[in-house]
Amino acid sequence: MIMRILFFAQLKDGAGCSSFELPAPAPMNAEQLWIALLKQFPALADHRPAVRLAKNSEYVGPEAMFADGDEVALIPPVSGG
């Protein structure tokens, strides 16, 4: 039972990888997901307030539940010009 976590831009640098397989023994909410990720990748803590979560290619809010087989992308703020 695994969730695939994707990191982009500066989050990829902070994590030291572009993806990670997170064990998912039970469904978890966004807060529980962040706790698990920050245990593994403490450098992400500074970015957390500005990061959006996407589940299976769709943005989700803090009420979302994540479970086995989900693909979760951590999306940093994007600037353009």
Kinemage of the C-alpha trace (Angstrom):
@kinemage 1
@onewidth
@group {chain A} dominant
@subgroup {mainchain}
@vectorlist {calphas} color= white
{ca met a 1} P 0.000 0.000 0.000
{ca ile a 2} L 1.792 3.051 -1.308
{ca met a 3} L 1.123 6.619 -2.393
{ca arg a 4} L 3.355 8.183 -5.002
{ca ile a 5} L 4.494 11.684 -4.022
{ca leu a 6} L 5.753 14.089 -6.705
{ca phe a 7} L 7.943 17.121 -5.966
{ca phe a 8} L 8.454 20.081 -8.303
{ca ala a 9} L 10.832 23.066 -8.545
{ca gln a 10} L 12.336 24.089 -5.193
{ca leu a 11} L 10.457 21.268 -3.459
{ca lys a 12} L 12.397 18.771 -5.543
{ca asp a 13} L 15.605 20.426 -4.353
{ca gly a 14} L 14.440 20.351 -0.722
{ca ala a 15} L 13.435 16.702 -0.929
{ca gly a 16} L 16.504 15.695 -2.903
{ca cys a 17} L 14.355 13.718 -5.340
{ca ser a 18} L 11.528 14.217 -7.811
{ca ser a 19} L 9.306 11.458 -6.440
{ca phe a 20} L 8.932 9.273 -3.374
{ca glu a 21} L 6.836 6.255 -2.456
{ca leu a 22} L 5.106 6.850 0.871
{ca pro a 23} L 3.648 3.833 2.678
{ca ala a 24} L -0.093 4.305 3.167
{ca pro a 25} L -1.329 1.682 5.634
{ca ala a 26} L -4.544 3.665 6.131
{ca pro a 27} L -6.228 6.694 4.575
{ca met a 28} L -4.920 10.018 5.866
{ca asn a 29} L -6.011 13.628 5.697
{ca ala a 30} L -3.839 16.483 4.452
{ca glu a 31} L -2.445 17.236 7.934
{ca gln a 32} L -1.447 13.610 8.477
{ca leu a 33} L 0.132 13.532 5.028
{ca trp a 34} L 2.196 16.629 5.815
{ca ile a 35} L 3.338 15.137 9.126
{ca ala a 36} L 4.531 11.999 7.316
{ca leu a 37} L 6.273 14.024 4.614
{ca leu a 38} L 8.009 16.356 7.063
{ca lys a 39} L 9.363 13.374 9.016
{ca gln a 40} L 11.013 12.167 5.821
{ca phe a 41} L 11.857 15.595 4.328
{ca pro a 42} L 12.239 18.264 7.058
{ca ala a 43} L 13.510 20.803 4.505
{ca leu a 44} L 9.965 21.071 3.126
{ca ala a 45} L 8.694 22.740 6.310
{ca asp a 46} L 9.566 26.264 5.159
{ca his a 47} L 7.598 25.772 1.944
{ca arg a 48} L 4.455 24.274 3.454
{ca pro a 49} L 2.404 27.494 3.801
{ca ala a 50} L 2.627 28.193 0.058
{ca val a 51} L 2.343 24.650 -1.342
{ca arg a 52} L -0.855 23.345 -2.948
{ca leu a 53} L -1.652 19.651 -2.952
{ca ala a 54} L -2.991 17.816 -5.987
{ca lys a 55} L -4.456 14.323 -5.764
{ca asn a 56} L -4.569 12.260 -8.940
{ca ser a 57} L -4.001 15.386 -11.088
{ca glu a 58} L -6.624 17.597 -9.392
{ca tyr a 59} L -6.042 20.316 -6.815
{ca val a 60} L -7.559 19.471 -3.430
{ca gly a 61} L -8.191 21.350 -0.209
{ca pro a 62} L -7.236 20.574 3.375
{ca glu a 63} L -10.288 18.328 3.793
{ca ala a 64} L -9.040 15.839 1.171
{ca met a 65} L -8.307 12.249 2.114
{ca phe a 66} L -5.335 10.392 0.658
{ca ala a 67} L -5.033 6.616 0.372
{ca asp a 68} L -3.234 3.701 -1.216
{ca gly a 69} L -2.645 4.157 -4.928
{ca asp a 70} L -3.063 7.937 -4.933
{ca glu a 71} L -0.585 10.125 -6.758
{ca val a 72} L 0.005 13.296 -4.751
{ca ala a 73} L 1.793 16.289 -6.245
{ca leu a 74} L 3.193 19.087 -4.117
{ca ile a 75} L 2.816 22.225 -6.225
{ca pro a 76} L 4.878 25.283 -5.246
{ca pro a 77} L 3.783 28.802 -6.152
{ca val a 78} L 4.386 29.640 -9.795
{ca ser a 79} L 5.414 33.082 -10.934
{ca gly a 80} L 5.257 34.310 -14.456
{ca gly a 81} L 5.869 37.384 -16.408
